[in-house]
Amino acid sequence: MAFELPALPYPHNALTAHGMCQETLELHHDKHHQAYVTALNGFVEKNAELQGKSLEEIIKHTHNKADMAPVFNNAGQHWNHTLFWPAMSPKDGGKIPAKLEKKLAEDFGSVDKFKEAFKAAAVGQFGSGWAWLILNPAGKLAVTKSPNGSNPLATGEGKALLGIDVWEHSYYLDFRNRRPDYVQNWLDKLAHYAHAEHLLG
């Protein structure tokens, strides 16, 4: 079965008041994410060893294999973006529920220190990539980053709870080259912390 572009969990204009315009979502979701899905399906169709595998299996199977890099990049970006859309909310963006707030304070020292660490990772990712809030194998929350289409699933660093896209197409229309402003706005007004708490379990 071919992979499909997931629908946005909100209208294209739902995040405009919170710093992400309709055109950004139309281009990012409808064009960029769709292109990753289309390319991935093309690779799977031509490669019998990929057929029948789940998205997660393809990512793990192709990670760190030079000859499979195009497959990995498109599979990774499909997985990353599928997590990214519900990681934002037009209604609850920026609101941290009690259970997650307590866990962030325990593992980072405070919510502010978590935000500082997350922002540093997102801004410090050279070129295109992602920053993540993960639950690591030791059961602690941690911040990590990954280049291009990579992610914590591929590297085995932990379970991804929130991920921010720092490819320029995710913020250039709204923030031009001001990545730090985009990241701060995302943390304060867009991040769906209740969704992260749900994934935390």
Order of alpha helices (4+ residues) and beta strands (2+ residues): alpha-alpha-alpha-alpha-alpha-alpha-beta-beta-alpha-beta-alpha-alpha-alpha
